Amino acid sequence: MLSDTTAKINILKHPTSNSWVKQALSNLNVILLDHSHCERKAAGVALNLMFRYPSSTKLVRQLTAIAKEELEHFEQVNQWLEHLNIPLAPLKPAP
């Protein structure tokens, strides 16, 4: 299990601007698709590191927990995409 220090969530130090919220909501499809891809990539990196360093028991245990969590997030985001009828698709690279 992850230590308390790695599990802490940083609180936002400044309020989110209304213009950002409006822009995010008007591009929700792209944000959700990007989030799905990020969760998948995070799980993949954790798995790759597990296979790269199999003799480090502690590291493999931590990476297993991370991979599980990221795959759960991936599934949750994909359920939202499905609920909103947004097909899973590749994204164009950022400029």
C-alpha positions as CSV (number, residue, x, y, z in Angstrom):
1,M,0.0,0.0,0.0
2,L,1.2,3.5,-0.7
3,S,2.5,5.6,2.2
4,D,0.6,8.5,3.6
5,T,3.0,11.0,2.1
6,T,2.4,9.7,-1.5
7,A,-1.3,9.5,-1.0
8,K,-1.8,13.2,0.1
9,I,-3.8,15.4,-2.3
10,N,-2.6,18.9,-2.8
11,I,-5.4,21.5,-2.2
12,L,-5.8,24.1,-4.9
13,K,-4.1,27.3,-3.8
14,H,-6.2,29.5,-6.1
15,P,-9.8,29.3,-7.1
16,T,-10.6,28.0,-10.6
17,S,-11.6,30.8,-13.0
18,N,-15.1,30.8,-14.5
19,S,-13.6,31.2,-18.0
20,W,-11.6,28.0,-17.5
21,V,-14.7,26.1,-16.3
22,K,-16.7,27.3,-19.3
23,Q,-13.9,26.3,-21.7
24,A,-13.6,22.9,-20.0
25,L,-17.3,22.2,-20.2
26,S,-17.5,23.2,-23.8
27,N,-14.7,20.7,-24.6
28,L,-15.8,17.9,-22.3
29,N,-15.5,15.3,-25.1
30,V,-11.8,16.1,-25.6
31,I,-11.1,16.3,-21.9
32,L,-12.6,12.9,-21.2
33,L,-10.9,11.3,-24.1
34,D,-7.6,12.8,-23.0
35,H,-8.2,11.6,-19.4
36,S,-9.0,8.1,-20.7
37,H,-5.7,8.0,-22.6
38,C,-3.7,9.3,-19.6
39,E,-5.2,6.7,-17.3
40,R,-4.3,3.9,-19.8
41,K,-0.8,5.2,-20.3
42,A,-0.2,5.5,-16.5
43,A,-1.3,1.8,-16.1
44,G,0.9,0.8,-19.0
45,V,4.0,2.5,-17.5
46,A,3.4,0.9,-14.2
47,L,3.2,-2.5,-15.9
48,N,6.3,-1.9,-18.0
49,L,8.3,-1.0,-14.9
50,M,7.0,-4.1,-13.1
51,F,8.5,-6.2,-15.9
52,R,11.7,-4.2,-16.1
53,Y,12.4,-4.6,-12.3
54,P,10.8,-7.9,-11.3
55,S,13.3,-8.7,-8.6
56,S,12.4,-5.6,-6.5
57,T,9.5,-7.0,-4.5
58,K,8.6,-3.7,-2.8
59,L,8.6,-1.8,-6.1
60,V,6.6,-4.5,-7.9
61,R,4.0,-4.4,-5.0
62,Q,3.7,-0.6,-5.3
63,L,3.5,-0.6,-9.1
64,T,0.9,-3.3,-8.9
65,A,-1.3,-1.1,-6.7
66,I,-0.7,1.9,-9.1
67,A,-1.6,-0.2,-12.2
68,K,-4.8,-1.5,-10.6
69,E,-5.8,2.0,-9.5
70,E,-5.1,3.5,-13.0
71,L,-7.0,0.7,-14.7
72,E,-10.0,1.4,-12.4
73,H,-9.8,5.1,-13.3
74,F,-9.6,4.1,-17.0
75,E,-12.7,2.0,-16.7
76,Q,-14.6,4.8,-14.8
77,V,-13.7,7.4,-17.5
78,N,-14.6,5.0,-20.2
79,Q,-18.0,4.4,-18.6
80,W,-18.6,8.2,-18.7
81,L,-17.6,8.3,-22.3
82,E,-20.0,5.4,-23.1
83,H,-22.8,7.1,-21.1
84,L,-22.3,10.3,-23.0
85,N,-22.0,8.5,-26.4
86,I,-18.5,9.6,-27.0
87,P,-16.5,7.0,-28.9
88,L,-13.1,6.1,-27.7
89,A,-10.8,7.6,-30.4
90,P,-7.2,8.8,-30.9
91,L,-6.5,12.5,-30.1
92,K,-4.6,14.9,-32.2
93,P,-1.3,16.0,-30.6
94,A,-1.3,19.3,-28.8
95,P,0.2,22.2,-30.7
